[in-house]
Amino acid sequence: MENGRWDTVFRLLSVILFSGILYASALQAKVTASVDNPAVYRGDPVTLTLSAEGDDIDFPPLTDIAGYPIQSRGTSRNLSIINGKTTRTIEQRLVFTPTDSVAIPAIDITIDGKVEHTLPLRVKVLEPQAAAEGAPVRMEMKLSQSEAYVGEPVTLELVLRYKPGTRIDEIQISEPKLEHFWIKRLNEQAERSADAEGYITQTYRYLLFAQQSGTLTIPQIFAQIGTQEQTQRHSLFSDPFFNDPFFGRARMQYRKVYSDPATLKVDPLPQGLEVYGDFTLRSEVDKTTVEANKPVNLTIHIEGSGNVEDIPKFEPRIDSAIVYANDPVIKGYVKNGRYFGTFDQTIAVIPERDVTITPQSFRFFDSRTKTVKSLKTQPFFIKVEGAVAAPKAAAPVVEAAPAAALSVATKQTERTVDLYAAGGIFAAGLATGALLVLLFRRRERAPRTVRTSPMSKRIKAARSPRDLFELLLPYKGASPVVDAALSSLEAQLYRGGGERVDRKALIAYFDGNAEEEPTLI
C-alpha cells in the first residue's frame, strides 16, 4: 500500500513540475496564442489572437484554422521602450466560426530567423439552450398557428421577458432569417408591457408566408443582453479613451439568451396554386377603336389581403395582334395586423385588324371559403380603322392531260426546244454577268447616298417617351437596338426609372445600317 501511495505522490509531483515548466516557458515565450472565448454556442465566431515579440516577425500565411476558413483578419503593432530597450510586438487576430468542438494545433511563427511555437488550444462548441422557467431573462418564440397552407400568413412573435430589477443596459434582437419563408416585420418598435407572472415583456411581431409545403423548422432566435462594466484604471495617461479618469473605461459586456425552436406544418395548395388570400380584380382598356398598328393598353388591377407578391404575370396570346406585357407593379402594406397589397399590370396590344381581347384568368385559394376561386377580366372588342383585309388564298387550278395526248412527234419537238432553250440560257448568262460587272464598277466610282427613311423622321418627331414607345412597339423583336429602346422606355413609363434612349442609334438602324427596313411581326 505504501509503495502505491508513493507512486501516486510521485506522479502528482511530476505533473506539477511539468506544468510549472510549461507555465514558466509560456511566461518567457516570444509567441502566444489565445481565444476570446474557450466555449461558444454553435454559429458564434471565435477570435484567435497570435502575438509575437521581436525585430523580424514572420507569421504563417494561414487560410483556415483547424479546417474552418478564416472569415476576417486584423493586425496591430506596438512599439515600447523600457529602460532604454526597444520592444516590438505584433498581434494578428483571426476570426473563424467552428460548427463543432475544435482543437487548434500549435502554430509556427518565425522570429529573428528562429521558429517559435504557440501552445495548442481547444474551443468547445455548445448547443444553444433556452433559459429555464423562472430565469431572470427568457426569450420566447410563438406562432399564431401550428398548421397553415403555402402562402397563408402566420404571425410570429418574439417575446423577451425579464424580471423587474434585472440590470439590462442594451438589448439586441437577432432578426429572423428563415429559409423557405417570406417574412415581413409588423411593428417597427417593440411593444412593451407586463405579463401575469410579473415579467416585463418586449414583443416583436412578424408575418411569415411559407413558400413550400412540409414540416418546416424555425430555428432558435437569440437576444444579446448588454450590461456596462467599468474596467480598472492603471494609469491616467496610459489610455486616451477613458470615459472616466477616476473609475476607468466603460465596456459593454454581452450574453446571449436563446428561444426554443418551433415547427410549422405547411400543406400544399390544391391544383398547383401558389396564391392564398382574398382578392378582387378589375380590368379596362384605354380605347376600343384604334388605327391599324397602334397600341391599345389593357390594364389589370388586383387588390386584397394575402401573398400578393406571388401573383404571376399575365402574358396573353391574341391572334392577329402583337402583345407586349409589361412587368407588374406590386405594392404591399400592413393594416390591423394583416398584409394587404395591390397588383397593377399594363399590357399593350397592337392589332392588325378587328380583334377581341379574350378574358384573362387569375386563380387563387380563397382564404374565406377555403376553395379554389377564379377571377377573369372581361372581353374587349377592338375596332381597327384602316385595317387591311386578310388575303384569301386562291384555290390552285390543276389540269390533267391524258397520257395518250403526248405523241412521238411532240416529244421530239420538246427535245429540240430544250436544246434551243439551253443555248439561250447560256448566252443570257454571259450577258448578265458582263452587265453586273459593269454596274459594280460604276457603283464603286459613284458616291454613296444616305437615304432618310420615313421611320427615322417619325422618331425625330416623337415628343414624349410614350409617343416613341408606341411608335417602336410594332418593331419589337426586329433588332437588339429596338428592343433595348423599348426596355428603357418601359422602365421610364411604368417603373419610374430607365436609361435615356439613344435616338441616334435608332435613326441609324432605320436609315441604312441594316440593308432592309425591319418588317412588322
C-alpha positions as MATLAB code, in Angstrom:
seq = 'MENGRWDTVFRLLSVILFSGILYASALQAKVTASVDNPAVYRGDPVTLTLSAEGDDIDFPPLTDIAGYPIQSRGTSRNLSIINGKTTRTIEQRLVFTPTDSVAIPAIDITIDGKVEHTLPLRVKVLEPQAAAEGAPVRMEMKLSQSEAYVGEPVTLELVLRYKPGTRIDEIQISEPKLEHFWIKRLNEQAERSADAEGYITQTYRYLLFAQQSGTLTIPQIFAQIGTQEQTQRHSLFSDPFFNDPFFGRARMQYRKVYSDPATLKVDPLPQGLEVYGDFTLRSEVDKTTVEANKPVNLTIHIEGSGNVEDIPKFEPRIDSAIVYANDPVIKGYVKNGRYFGTFDQTIAVIPERDVTITPQSFRFFDSRTKTVKSLKTQPFFIKVEGAVAAPKAAAPVVEAAPAAALSVATKQTERTVDLYAAGGIFAAGLATGALLVLLFRRRERAPRTVRTSPMSKRIKAARSPRDLFELLLPYKGASPVVDAALSSLEAQLYRGGGERVDRKALIAYFDGNAEEEPTLI';
ca = [
       0.000    0.000    0.000;
       2.859    2.351    0.909;
       4.537    1.724   -2.448;
       1.276    2.501   -4.279;
       0.899    5.674   -2.204;
       4.448    6.821   -3.038;
       3.778    6.095   -6.732;
       0.730    8.325   -6.633;
       2.640   11.118   -4.897;
       5.498   10.828   -7.373;
       3.121   11.067  -10.331;
       1.399   14.114   -8.814;
       4.739   15.849   -8.251;
       5.751   15.047  -11.842;
       2.567   16.594  -13.204;
       3.048   19.716  -11.043;
       6.698   20.022  -12.091;
       5.863   19.557  -15.792;
       3.017   22.101  -15.551;
       5.364   24.530  -13.839;
       7.899   24.139  -16.616;
       5.225   24.778  -19.249;
       3.942   27.806  -17.341;
       7.420   29.247  -16.967;
       8.189   28.689  -20.624;
       4.904   30.322  -21.556;
       5.810   33.370  -19.478;
       9.147   33.637  -21.278;
       7.783   32.732  -24.716;
       8.107   35.221  -27.503;
       4.889   33.937  -29.107;
       1.446   33.342  -27.604;
      -1.949   32.209  -28.863;
      -5.297   32.863  -27.199;
      -9.009   32.787  -27.996;
     -11.595   35.325  -26.865;
     -13.833   32.550  -25.513;
     -12.954   28.874  -24.986;
     -16.639   27.870  -25.155;
     -19.110   29.265  -27.700;
     -22.565   28.434  -28.995;
     -22.884   26.841  -32.400;
     -22.800   29.555  -35.081;
     -20.874   32.064  -32.960;
     -17.491   33.331  -34.237;
     -14.199   32.761  -32.418;
     -11.287   35.213  -32.495;
      -7.827   33.642  -32.330;
      -5.107   36.146  -31.366;
      -1.479   35.394  -32.235;
       1.098   37.615  -30.521;
       4.811   37.753  -31.326;
       7.673   39.836  -29.931;
      10.910   40.543  -31.825;
      12.590   42.595  -34.515;
      11.880   40.448  -37.596;
       8.493   38.671  -37.256;
       7.058   36.389  -39.934;
       3.530   34.986  -39.415;
       2.480   31.939  -41.473;
       0.041   32.604  -44.383;
      -2.948   30.875  -42.774;
      -6.213   30.442  -44.737;
      -8.051   28.292  -42.165;
      -7.994   27.328  -38.508;
      -8.316   23.578  -37.955;
     -10.173   23.267  -41.261;
     -12.525   26.242  -40.737;
     -11.965   29.143  -43.162;
     -10.730   32.461  -41.801;
     -13.547   34.991  -42.244;
     -11.642   38.142  -41.339;
      -8.248   39.165  -40.030;
      -6.615   42.206  -38.460;
      -3.123   43.225  -37.374;
      -1.912   45.653  -34.718;
       1.646   46.765  -33.904;
       3.080   48.117  -30.688;
       6.500   49.662  -30.002;
       7.583   50.236  -26.403;
      10.820   51.478  -24.791;
      11.578   50.274  -21.251;
      14.901   51.179  -19.593;
      16.288   52.102  -22.979;
      15.346   48.738  -24.502;
      13.019   48.784  -27.501;
      10.437   46.019  -27.746;
       8.388   45.422  -30.916;
       5.169   43.393  -30.663;
       2.765   42.372  -33.420;
      -0.685   40.885  -32.846;
      -2.686   39.117  -35.541;
      -6.407   38.450  -34.966;
      -8.092   35.705  -36.990;
     -11.875   35.157  -36.905;
     -13.444   31.794  -37.754;
     -16.726   30.021  -36.952;
     -16.469   26.397  -35.852;
     -19.516   24.154  -36.067;
     -18.113   21.513  -33.682;
     -15.638   21.463  -30.814;
     -12.193   22.016  -32.260;
      -8.524   21.583  -31.314;
      -6.304   24.411  -32.551;
      -2.819   22.996  -33.141;
       0.467   24.727  -32.330;
       1.288   27.450  -34.876;
       4.830   28.177  -36.080;
       5.939   31.831  -36.097;
       9.421   32.827  -37.225;
      11.122   35.471  -35.067;
      14.560   36.807  -35.967;
      15.231   33.717  -38.065;
      14.171   31.251  -35.339;
      10.933   29.234  -35.447;
       8.802   29.592  -32.326;
       5.682   27.528  -31.490;
       2.461   28.575  -29.808;
       0.713   26.237  -27.382;
      -2.266   24.239  -28.721;
      -5.759   25.372  -27.708;
      -9.243   23.886  -27.561;
     -12.613   25.531  -28.225;
     -15.802   23.810  -27.113;
     -18.928   24.356  -29.234;
     -22.177   24.166  -27.274;
     -25.739   23.647  -28.452;
     -27.844   26.719  -27.621;
     -30.415   26.100  -24.888;
     -33.376   28.222  -23.912;
     -33.319   29.600  -20.370;
     -35.266   27.564  -17.846;
     -38.627   28.608  -16.446;
     -38.180   31.212  -13.738;
     -34.880   32.518  -15.098;
     -34.350   36.301  -14.775;
     -34.266   36.702  -18.567;
     -36.061   34.487  -21.110;
     -36.555   34.578  -24.861;
     -39.737   33.003  -26.257;
     -40.974   32.390  -29.791;
     -44.701   31.986  -30.512;
     -46.612   31.096  -33.697;
     -50.254   32.062  -34.182;
     -50.967   28.533  -35.522;
     -49.181   25.230  -35.904;
     -50.534   24.364  -39.388;
     -51.026   26.522  -42.487;
     -51.252   26.446  -46.281;
     -48.470   27.539  -48.618;
     -48.733   31.334  -48.856;
     -51.059   31.651  -45.842;
     -49.867   34.380  -43.436;
     -48.785   33.186  -39.984;
     -47.935   35.598  -37.159;
     -44.579   35.082  -35.413;
     -43.979   36.748  -32.053;
     -40.561   37.093  -30.417;
     -41.028   37.915  -26.728;
     -38.161   38.948  -24.458;
     -39.201   38.539  -20.794;
     -37.159   39.784  -17.830;
     -37.868   40.324  -14.150;
     -38.058   43.850  -12.740;
     -34.727   44.908  -11.270;
     -32.675   42.889  -13.748;
     -29.864   45.083  -14.972;
     -30.067   45.473  -18.749;
     -28.330   48.382  -20.467;
     -28.848   47.277  -24.070;
     -30.970   44.739  -25.958;
     -30.200   43.468  -29.470;
     -32.682   41.054  -31.068;
     -31.456   38.904  -33.948;
     -33.720   39.356  -36.970;
     -35.220   36.051  -38.172;
     -33.531   34.773  -41.340;
     -35.665   31.852  -42.375;
     -35.244   29.508  -45.306;
     -38.381   28.694  -47.336;
     -40.273   31.665  -45.821;
     -41.067   35.170  -46.997;
     -41.071   37.412  -43.924;
     -42.486   40.871  -43.149;
     -41.934   42.937  -39.973;
     -45.219   44.158  -38.450;
     -44.069   46.604  -35.741;
     -41.084   48.899  -36.113;
     -40.776   49.373  -32.335;
     -41.072   46.645  -29.718;
     -44.335   46.572  -27.754;
     -43.578   46.843  -24.022;
     -45.906   45.576  -21.316;
     -46.047   43.332  -18.234;
     -47.475   39.807  -18.149;
     -49.448   37.953  -15.482;
     -46.270   36.470  -13.931;
     -44.811   39.905  -13.299;
     -42.248   39.846  -16.117;
     -41.577   42.915  -18.235;
     -42.009   41.956  -21.884;
     -40.799   43.319  -25.206;
     -42.641   41.828  -28.187;
     -41.565   41.870  -31.829;
     -44.133   40.752  -34.444;
     -43.627   39.325  -37.934;
     -45.727   37.793  -40.693;
     -44.464   34.569  -42.260;
     -45.509   33.208  -45.658;
     -44.340   29.641  -46.268;
     -43.008   29.119  -49.800;
     -43.088   25.321  -49.805;
     -45.028   22.523  -48.156;
     -43.811   20.114  -45.494;
     -42.835   20.334  -41.833;
     -40.669   23.459  -41.686;
     -38.404   24.288  -38.749;
     -37.973   27.812  -37.448;
     -34.558   27.832  -35.735;
     -33.789   29.392  -32.383;
     -33.780   33.176  -32.131;
     -31.472   34.904  -29.649;
     -31.264   38.244  -27.895;
     -27.987   39.838  -26.861;
     -28.265   41.357  -23.399;
     -25.672   44.062  -22.756;
     -24.517   45.391  -19.393;
     -21.887   48.071  -18.899;
     -18.885   47.298  -16.725;
     -16.067   49.624  -15.663;
     -12.542   48.370  -16.318;
      -9.883   49.105  -13.708;
      -7.770   52.160  -14.464;
      -3.976   51.516  -14.345;
      -2.727   54.971  -15.291;
      -4.428   58.210  -16.081;
      -2.200   58.698  -19.133;
      -1.944   55.115  -20.375;
      -5.238   55.104  -22.298;
      -6.652   58.182  -24.067;
     -10.119   56.634  -24.397;
     -11.149   56.585  -20.716;
     -14.725   57.675  -20.144;
     -13.932   58.448  -16.538;
     -10.388   59.284  -15.362;
     -11.113   58.041  -11.831;
     -13.051   54.832  -12.364;
     -11.814   53.615  -15.753;
     -13.424   52.986  -19.120;
     -16.997   51.721  -19.533;
     -17.203   48.483  -21.508;
     -20.345   46.700  -22.726;
     -20.476   43.002  -21.899;
     -22.963   40.841  -23.835;
     -24.549   37.496  -23.180;
     -26.965   35.624  -25.398;
     -30.413   34.385  -24.426;
     -31.950   31.830  -26.795;
     -35.510   30.774  -27.525;
     -36.665   27.256  -28.283;
     -37.089   26.320  -31.970;
     -40.567   25.958  -33.485;
     -42.102   23.881  -36.264;
     -44.905   24.664  -38.700;
     -46.768   22.063  -40.728;
     -47.400   23.529  -44.194;
     -49.982   21.973  -46.531;
     -49.759   22.426  -50.320;
     -52.442   24.404  -52.127;
     -54.725   22.340  -54.375;
     -54.362   22.223  -58.177;
     -50.811   23.569  -58.081;
     -51.889   27.056  -56.951;
     -49.376   29.493  -55.417;
     -51.555   32.376  -54.187;
     -53.587   32.362  -50.950;
     -55.875   35.170  -49.820;
     -58.936   37.267  -50.539;
     -58.721   39.344  -53.739;
     -60.783   41.367  -56.209;
     -59.980   42.078  -59.869;
     -60.925   44.737  -62.380;
     -59.719   45.482  -65.913;
     -60.106   48.207  -68.538;
     -58.756   49.371  -71.893;
     -57.857   52.943  -72.775;
     -59.720   52.769  -76.120;
     -61.954   50.425  -78.096;
     -61.316   51.991  -81.528;
     -57.791   52.360  -82.827;
     -55.864   52.912  -86.045;
     -54.053   49.968  -87.586;
     -50.701   49.201  -85.917;
     -51.448   51.499  -82.974;
     -51.488   50.113  -79.408;
     -54.401   49.566  -77.082;
     -53.447   49.447  -73.384;
     -55.126   46.778  -71.254;
     -54.808   47.421  -67.505;
     -55.331   44.678  -64.901;
     -55.707   45.674  -61.235;
     -55.841   43.147  -58.360;
     -56.038   44.043  -54.690;
     -56.737   42.294  -51.409;
     -55.060   40.513  -48.486;
     -52.635   37.634  -48.935;
     -49.327   36.841  -50.614;
     -49.821   39.368  -53.405;
     -46.092   39.130  -54.317;
     -46.686   35.622  -55.705;
     -49.367   36.644  -58.253;
     -47.955   35.597  -61.653;
     -47.501   37.988  -64.562;
     -50.214   37.955  -67.257;
     -48.924   37.117  -70.752;
     -51.938   36.823  -73.110;
     -51.751   35.471  -76.649;
     -54.035   37.175  -79.167;
     -54.321   36.194  -82.834;
     -53.648   38.943  -85.407;
     -52.048   41.182  -82.776;
     -48.668   41.934  -81.241;
     -48.761   41.732  -77.421;
     -46.247   43.497  -75.167;
     -46.758   42.554  -71.484;
     -45.070   44.941  -69.042;
     -43.801   43.703  -65.693;
     -46.377   44.166  -62.931;
     -46.029   46.793  -60.213;
     -46.696   45.184  -56.807;
     -47.076   47.119  -53.542;
     -47.707   45.689  -50.082;
     -48.680   47.225  -46.750;
     -49.711   46.134  -43.250;
     -53.061   47.172  -41.792;
     -54.516   45.995  -38.464;
     -52.005   43.149  -38.302;
     -52.905   41.863  -41.789;
     -50.940   42.063  -45.015;
     -52.586   43.745  -47.990;
     -51.316   44.530  -51.455;
     -52.050   45.746  -54.970;
     -51.023   44.286  -58.328;
     -51.075   46.501  -61.448;
     -50.039   45.402  -64.930;
     -50.332   47.185  -68.287;
     -50.415   45.126  -71.483;
     -50.005   46.834  -74.874;
     -51.964   45.153  -77.699;
     -51.251   46.190  -81.323;
     -53.978   44.681  -83.550;
     -53.664   44.271  -87.322;
     -57.419   44.037  -87.766;
     -60.547   43.862  -85.607;
     -59.843   41.629  -82.589;
     -61.324   40.598  -79.276;
     -59.024   40.689  -76.242;
     -60.026   37.431  -74.623;
     -60.626   37.168  -70.836;
     -57.539   36.594  -68.690;
     -57.885   34.337  -65.632;
     -56.436   34.676  -62.132;
     -56.850   31.635  -59.868;
     -56.118   31.503  -56.127;
     -57.117   29.671  -52.956;
     -59.788   31.729  -51.207;
     -58.950   32.286  -47.528;
     -62.618   32.800  -46.586;
     -64.268   29.830  -48.311;
     -61.187   27.517  -48.382;
     -61.939   26.763  -52.031;
     -60.305   27.454  -55.396;
     -61.556   30.726  -56.844;
     -61.124   32.116  -60.362;
     -61.398   35.776  -61.341;
     -61.469   36.873  -65.002;
     -61.068   40.084  -66.918;
     -63.924   40.973  -69.243;
     -63.549   40.541  -73.028;
     -62.894   43.719  -75.026;
     -63.747   44.069  -78.729;
     -61.295   46.389  -80.504;
     -62.349   48.046  -83.779;
     -59.364   48.728  -86.067;
     -59.733   51.545  -88.579;
     -57.817   51.272  -91.836;
     -57.086   47.584  -91.310;
     -56.012   45.578  -94.366;
     -58.298   42.640  -95.001;
     -56.639   39.275  -94.751;
     -55.925   37.926  -98.246;
     -57.867   34.882  -99.273;
     -55.790   32.105 -100.719;
     -56.892   31.178 -104.305;
     -57.514   27.528 -104.987;
     -54.868   26.138 -107.371;
     -56.112   25.064 -110.814;
     -54.673   21.760 -111.939;
     -55.413   20.469 -115.456;
     -54.574   16.864 -116.061;
     -53.792   15.903 -119.662;
     -54.371   12.363 -120.800;
     -51.204   10.349 -121.313;
     -52.284    9.432 -124.869;
     -52.108   13.127 -125.940;
     -48.316   13.032 -125.938;
     -47.303   11.701 -129.334;
     -43.834   10.744 -130.505;
     -43.668   13.919 -132.648;
     -44.453   16.091 -129.626;
     -41.629   14.506 -127.630;
     -39.146   15.158 -130.422;
     -40.316   18.780 -130.607;
     -39.732   19.141 -126.851;
     -36.153   17.862 -127.179;
     -35.481   20.385 -129.934;
     -36.946   23.205 -127.876;
     -34.795   22.138 -124.889;
     -31.618   22.460 -126.965;
     -32.558   25.963 -128.148;
     -33.518   26.941 -124.594;
     -30.225   25.737 -123.207;
     -28.305   27.778 -125.739;
     -30.397   30.849 -124.974;
     -29.870   30.474 -121.239;
     -26.103   30.205 -121.730;
     -25.995   33.358 -123.837;
     -28.221   35.226 -121.402;
     -25.947   34.213 -118.531;
     -22.894   35.654 -120.258;
     -24.681   38.922 -120.964;
     -25.984   39.181 -117.388;
     -22.539   38.573 -115.918;
     -20.975   41.292 -118.056;
     -23.760   43.723 -117.099;
     -23.279   43.017 -113.366;
     -19.521   43.633 -113.573;
     -20.166   46.948 -115.353;
     -22.740   48.055 -112.779;
     -20.472   47.067 -109.853;
     -17.588   49.169 -111.214;
     -19.873   52.159 -111.768;
     -21.219   51.784 -108.222;
     -17.699   51.840 -106.774;
     -16.964   55.087 -108.560;
     -20.286   56.724 -107.700;
     -20.644   58.442 -104.290;
     -22.884   56.551 -101.821;
     -26.100   58.362 -100.892;
     -27.570   58.111  -97.432;
     -31.306   57.619  -97.513;
     -33.625   59.002  -94.845;
     -36.449   56.607  -94.096;
     -39.934   57.764  -93.078;
     -39.445   55.912  -89.809;
     -36.405   57.988  -88.837;
     -38.421   61.173  -89.400;
     -41.146   59.873  -87.081;
     -38.531   59.003  -84.449;
     -37.191   62.565  -84.561;
     -40.723   63.962  -84.303;
     -41.732   61.851  -81.267;
     -42.213   64.357  -78.436;
     -42.562   62.080  -75.407;
     -41.379   58.645  -74.244;
     -44.939   57.323  -74.683;
     -45.080   58.522  -78.318;
     -41.745   56.856  -79.032;
     -42.796   53.698  -77.176;
     -45.980   53.339  -79.238;
     -44.056   54.108  -82.433;
     -41.489   51.345  -81.794;
     -43.859   48.678  -80.426;
     -44.729   47.226  -83.874;
     -40.999   46.589  -84.442;
     -40.469   44.615  -81.216;
     -38.045   41.768  -81.880;
     -36.780   43.229  -85.167;
     -33.410   44.319  -83.748;
     -31.490   44.442  -80.433;
     -31.338   48.235  -80.883;
     -35.139   48.455  -80.964;
     -35.609   46.002  -78.081;
     -33.137   47.926  -75.887;
     -35.012   51.154  -76.570;
     -38.363   49.517  -75.727;
     -36.953   48.141  -72.469;
     -35.692   51.588  -71.409;
     -38.971   53.275  -72.375;
     -40.982   50.669  -70.467;
     -38.911   51.350  -67.337;
     -39.485   55.106  -67.732;
     -43.230   54.793  -68.249;
     -44.143   52.068  -65.781;
     -41.350   51.749  -63.203;
     -40.126   55.316  -62.751;
     -36.587   54.640  -63.972;
     -34.682   53.546  -67.029;
     -31.833   54.956  -69.103;
     -32.137   57.571  -71.838;
     -32.965   56.173  -75.258;
     -30.265   56.507  -77.940;
     -32.323   58.021  -80.759;
     -29.235   58.324  -82.969;
     -28.763   54.552  -82.868;
     -32.435   54.036  -83.782;
     -32.237   56.501  -86.682;
     -29.018   54.917  -87.942;
     -30.654   51.497  -87.813;
     -33.734   52.545  -89.775;
     -31.726   54.682  -92.226;
     -29.379   52.045  -93.522;
     -27.155   50.342  -91.003;
     -29.392   47.416  -91.854;
     -29.800   46.611  -95.537;
     -33.546   46.406  -95.233;
     -36.074   48.172  -93.044;
     -37.459   45.733  -90.457;
     -40.832   44.225  -91.102;
     -43.734   44.127  -88.713;
     -44.077   40.992  -86.655;
];
